[in-house]
Amino acid sequence: MTALIADDEELLRVYLIDLLKETWPQLNIVSDVENGIEALKGIIEHQPSIAFLDINMPGLTGIEVASQCKDDCHIVFITAYDQYAIAAFENNALDYLLKPVSKIRLLETKKRIEQRLGKSPQDISHLLEKLQTKNTYLKWLKVAFQEEVKLIQVADIDYFHSNEKYTSAYVKGKEYILRSSLKKLETQLDPDDFWRVHRSSIVRVNAVESITKTLSGRLLINIGTHKIEVSRAYQGLFKQD
């Protein structure tokens, strides 16, 4: 069994590591990090059995990290407050640790997780949607490139394109395969930065170099060597007043 710990408070990380060594000596802590971006990278790199995630971290919150990795490992949230969140965790029988973490509570969490190990991580999609704060948009995406899993900044993506088989993100001409559907992505992207221009395409506004109108009246967005069609329903986005 392996674990990753993510908390921006160094003293808490050290305390939790020591407590885990005492109460759970079989658990191998493969990484401890201080922000959400490093947590997401660490989960991709180390593929731990369990991730202990502080809810409030710089870069990405624990909720945002969990939304990217909920299918990859068992999640344990760490929180200092937020009674609403705690009630939600209890109602969903989800594991959480309230700061300061007590030995008794950690032993309860250990027992719960040991019962789940070997099974698929608990489906927490509905809970994560409830806990997501308004106007919190995706900043990083976990993607497949060749035979690797990588982490890319959403701000670097030029456009997304979907076909019947999968959704792709394009960064400077490189294609990255995503798990998420285009419909779900649209709800997670900042609408000021990303526009839906076709049922199969979303573009980053600042990546658009020019727009061409064909003889038949079609609009084509030019991003590098790529041309992305704007469907009739979305042409109003590009009409001048």
N, C-alpha and C positions, 0 to 999 in steps of 0.2 A: 504494500500500500504506500502510495506517495501523496504528498500534499504541497500546495503552493499557498503562501500567506501574503496578502496584500493589504497594507495599511500605511497611511502617511505618517503615523506616529511611531517613531523608531522604538521608543520605550515599550509601547504596547506589543510591537512585533517580537521584541526580545522576550517579553514576559510570556506571550502566548507560545513561543517556541519552547521556552523552559517548561511551561505547564504541560505542553503536549509530550515532551520527552518524559515527564514524570508519569503522566496518566496513560500515555499511548506509546510506549517504547517501540512497538513494531512499526510505527508510522515513520516513513522516511521523508523529511522535509527537503524537497529538491530545489526550492527557490523561495526567497522572501523579498518583496519589492515594495516601493513606496508610492506608486501611483497606478492608475487604471490602465494606462497604455502599456507599462511594463508588465502588468498582470496579464493582459491579453496576449502579449508576446510570449510571456513565460508559459502560459497554458498551451499555446501552439507548439512551443519548442519542447517542453518537458512532458506534456500530456499527463498531468497528475490525475490520480483517482479522485482527489478532493481539492476544491479551491475555497479557502477562507477569504472572503472579500468584504472589506470595509465598505459600507454604503456610500459614505462621503469621502471621495478621493479626488485629487486633482487629475486633470487629463481626461479621464473617464470615471464615472461613478461605478460603484459595485453593481448597480442595477444594469448599467449599460454593458459592462463586461459580461455579466451573466446572460444578457440577451443574445450575445454573440457566441457564448460557449455553453449554453444550458444543456446541449446534447452531448457534450464532450466529457463532462465530469460532474460529480456531485457537488452542489453548491451549499456553502454555509455562509450566511451573511453575518457581519459584525456591525452593531449599531450602538450609538451612545444614547439615542433618544428616539423620537418619532413613534408615539404610541399607536398611531394608525398603522404604521408598517408592522409593528410587533403583533398587533391584532390580526393583521392579514396573514402573517407567517403562521401564527397559531392555528388559524382557521384552515389553512392549507397543509397543516402538519409539516411545514417546512422547517429546516434547521436554521436557527439563528442564535447568536451569542450577544448578550447585552453587556456593554462595557460598564465597569471592569469585569472581565470574564472570571467567573467563579469555577473552582475545581468541580463542584457538584454538577453545575450546568454543563460543563465540558464532558463529564462522564456520561450524562444523558445523551448528548449529541453523538458521542463515540458509539454508544449502544445503538442508536437509531441508524447511523451510517453503516455500521458493521452488518446490520440486518439487510441493508440495501446493496452492499457491495456484491458485484457479480451480476447485478441486474442493471437495466438501462436507467440512466438518471431520471429522476422524477420530472414529469412534465409541468413546468412552472410558467408556461407561456401566458396563461390568463392572469396569473399574479403579477408578472412583470409588466403587463400592459396597465394594470391598475396602479402600480407603483411609479411608473414613468411620469415625470413631471411634464407639464405643458411646455411646449416650445423647446424641448430637448431633442435635438436632431443628431443623426449619426455623424460621428467625426472620423471613425476608422471602420474598415471593413476587412473581414477575413475572407480571403479569396484563394482559389486554386490556380497555380501557374505551372504548366508542364506537370511534373510529379511532386511539386512542393505546395505547401500551404503558406501563404504570405499575408502580411498585414499592410494595407495601403491606406493613405489618408483620403477621405472622401473629397477634400478640397482639390486633390490632384486629378480626380477622374474627369475626363472630358465628356463622356456620355455613357449611357447604359442602353443596351439593346437586348431584346428578348425574342426568342423563336419558340417553336413548339417543344424543344428539348431542354433548353436551359437559358439562363440570363447571363450576359457578359457585361463587364465594365471595361472601358477602354481608357488607357493612360498613355498619351504620346504614342499612339499606334499599337501598343501592346494590349492583347486581350487577356482578361482574367475571368475565370468562371466563378459564378456565385451560387450559393444555395438558395438565396431568397428570390421570390417572384418579383416581377416589376411592380405589380399592384401593391405589394407590401412595402417595397422600397419607397414608393411615392409618398407613403404616409410617414416615413422616417427621415426624409430629406427636407432641408430647408427650402420652402417654396420660393423664397427670394433668390436663391442660388440655382435651383434646378427646376426646369420646366418640362412638363409632359408635352411632346410635340406630335406624338403618334401613339397608337395603341401599343406599339412595340418599341418605342424610343423615349428616353428622357435625356435632356442635354443640360450641361452646366452652362449657364448664360454667358459667363465670362470667357468660356472656351470658344464661343462662336466667332469665327473670323469674318464671315460674310454670308449673305443670303442671296441666292440666285432664283430668279423667276423664269421658268421655262416658257416656251411659246404656247404650251397648253394651259398655262396658268398655275402650274405646280410650283411650290416653294421648296427649295433645297438648301439646307444648312450646310455650310462648308466648315469643317474642322480638320485641319491638315489636309490629307488626301481623301478624307472620307466625306461622303455626301449623305445627309440624312433627310429623308422626306418629311415635310410637315403636312399632316393630314388636314383636310378642309376644316374640321372642327376646331383646330388649334391655330389656324392662320391669323386670326384676330390678334394674337399675341405680338405679331410682327408688323402690323399695319400702323402706319404713322397717322397721327391725328391731323 
